[in-house]
Amino acid sequence: MAPVAVATPTATPVEALKAGVDALNLGVEAADLSVYGQFDNTPSTGTEFRSVPTKSDSRPLLTIKEVLADDAKLKALGRLVSERAVVFFRDAEITPEEQKVLVDKLGKFGGKPADSTLHIHPLTLPGSQHGDEISIISNEFLFDGKFKLDKKVIARVRGAQHWHSDITFENVPSDYASLVIRTLPEVGGDTLWASAYEAYDRLSAPTQKYLEGLTAVHKGQGFIDFANKLKVEVREHRGSPQNVGQDLETVHPVIRTNPVTGWKGLFVNRGFTKRIVELSSSESDAILEFLYDHVAANHDIQVRFRWEPNSLAIWDNRSSFHAPTPDVDSATREGTRSVSIGERPYFDPNSKSRRADLASKAASKAA
């Protein structure tokens, strides 16, 4: 079967995007967050700021309230999130409104276009509890109370099926996102994140080079189906002038460059990626299935986070995947998510892999 032709939206030139990031600092120099108590969850992904000092780490504590009040800390936090893919705070005590401010400012300090604001999810209907720009993450309904889920007919799906990056069906998808689980089950409901940088680095060099020349179709078909069932239209003007239309479909590069770090990462996900444009249907299915399994099966590129009251997760959707753990059954798990809109995804052939860049910097420092 021949590849299916898909109209690819006009992309912003790579050099223009890079220049925009380089030029933007909003008059703020980044703070040094390494002076605050923290630890890396795994070698490749995840950093958590301590909520209590330990014998081995007597550095002062950093709260999210302090970060929100200090643009220098916000700028540094955005860089850290982009480098580590996800960052955690305990005892965060952050309101949904503050979540919106947080991710919007992280995106601005990261150089997102001026017309990129906050995402309005296609299934967040007008009059939602916390307003258009907060998504309710719940196992009771899908983004809005009118989209109720019938737990009696929902079979538990394999956890590997849940891996995704947020809203990649948009022409201009997310840069940063935050989540607080506000109604916790007694146990269970953990969330996992995986590094797209490390997923790329774990591929062989010939496979990396092959994938760098490909693009893929992303589509939010499940959300269209829910909207059709309720006989409503999906929301328009979803955080960018380019995020309009009822088809929730776009084309993105299979390997993406993060403009903040300059690192390459794998940018396909089981939730929304449907096919690779340049390949036949059978070739596309085989390669995508391999890549989905590559993310889900390599637990050494993942970090698992157990939620506690007031826990906060902040991640970079350009360079990570995440998946909830569907193990709470009849218990309620519900929280608030804010999602910033970033730039149109691009691949810069001059960008480096995370491992190569870190090795180069280490060698330069040692010389």
Secondary structure, 3 states (H helix, E strand, C coil): CCCCCCCCCCCCCHHHHHHHHHHCCCCCCCCCHHHCCEEECCCCCCEEECCCCECCECCCCCCHHHHHCCHHHHHHHHHHHHHHCEEEECCCCCCHHHHHHHHHHHHHHCCCCCCCCECCCCCCCCCCCCCCCCEEEECCEEECCCCECCCCCCCCCCHHHHCECCCCCCCCCEEEEEEEEEECCCCCCCEEEEEHHHHHHCCCHHHHHHHCCCEEEEECHHHHHHHHHHCCCCCCCCCCCCCCCCCCEEEEECEEECCCCCEEEECCCCCCEEEECCCCHHHHHHHHHHHHHHHHHCHHHEEEECCCCCCEEEEECCCEEEEECCCCCCCCCEEEEEEEECCCCCCCCCCECHHHHHHHHHHHHHC
